[in-house]
């Protein structure tokens, strides 16, 4: 994996963990990486083809489901008490 790909992947993971939201190329380019949004998109496409961004997306989808399930269970307990 190229240094550029590692850096973009690291930033995507960090931003996803920090915000819990999808990460776009413009957001990354404004965040301090010295690449244009187009270069970031191309790198993100390469990471997607390699299956790395899909894996991150699946992880966060599961985490969101776990959080919403926990929140619903907690709300039901509070309501019932």
C-alpha positions in Angstrom: 0.0 0.0 0.0 1.4 3.4 -0.9 2.1 6.1 1.7 -0.7 8.2 0.2 -3.2 5.3 0.6 -2.1 4.7 4.2 -2.5 8.4 5.1 -6.0 8.6 3.5 -7.1 5.4 5.2 -5.8 6.7 8.5 -7.6 9.9 8.1 -10.9 8.2 7.1 -10.7 5.9 10.1 -9.9 8.8 12.5 -12.6 11.0 11.1 -15.2 8.2 11.2 -14.3 7.3 14.8 -14.4 11.0 15.8 -17.7 12.0 14.1 -19.5 8.7 13.5 -20.4 10.1 10.1 -19.3 9.2 6.5 -16.1 10.9 5.4 -15.8 12.7 2.1 -12.8 13.8 0.1 -13.6 17.5 0.5 -13.7 17.1 4.3 -10.3 15.3 4.3 -8.8 18.0 2.0 -9.9 20.7 4.3 -8.5 18.8 7.3 -4.9 19.3 6.4 -3.9 16.6 4.0 -1.9 18.1 1.1 -4.0 16.5 -1.6 -6.8 17.8 -3.8 -10.3 16.3 -3.3 -9.9 14.6 -6.7 -6.7 12.9 -5.6 -8.3 11.8 -2.4 -11.3 10.5 -4.3 -9.0 8.4 -6.5 -7.2 7.0 -3.5 -10.5 6.3 -1.7 -11.6 4.4 -4.9 -8.5 2.3 -4.8 -9.1 1.6 -1.1 -12.7 0.7 -1.9 -11.6 -1.7 -4.6 -9.2 -3.3 -2.1 -12.1 -3.8 0.3 -10.7 -1.6 3.0 -13.3 1.2 3.0 -16.2 -1.3 2.8 -14.8 -3.0 5.9 -14.8 0.3 7.7 -18.3 1.1 6.6 -19.5 -2.3 7.8 -17.9 -1.8 11.2 -19.6 1.5 11.7 -22.9 0.2 10.5 -22.7 -2.6 13.2 -21.7 0.0 15.8 -24.6 2.3 15.0 -27.0 -0.7 15.1 -25.6 -1.7 18.5 -25.9 1.9 19.8 -29.5 2.3 18.6 -30.5 -1.1 20.0 -29.0 -0.3 23.4 -30.7 3.2 23.4 -34.0 1.6 22.6 -33.6 -1.0 25.4 -32.6 1.7 27.9 -35.5 3.9 26.9 -37.9 0.9 27.4 -36.5 0.2 30.8 -36.8 3.8 31.9 -40.3 4.0 30.6 -41.4 0.8 32.3 -40.0 1.9 35.7 
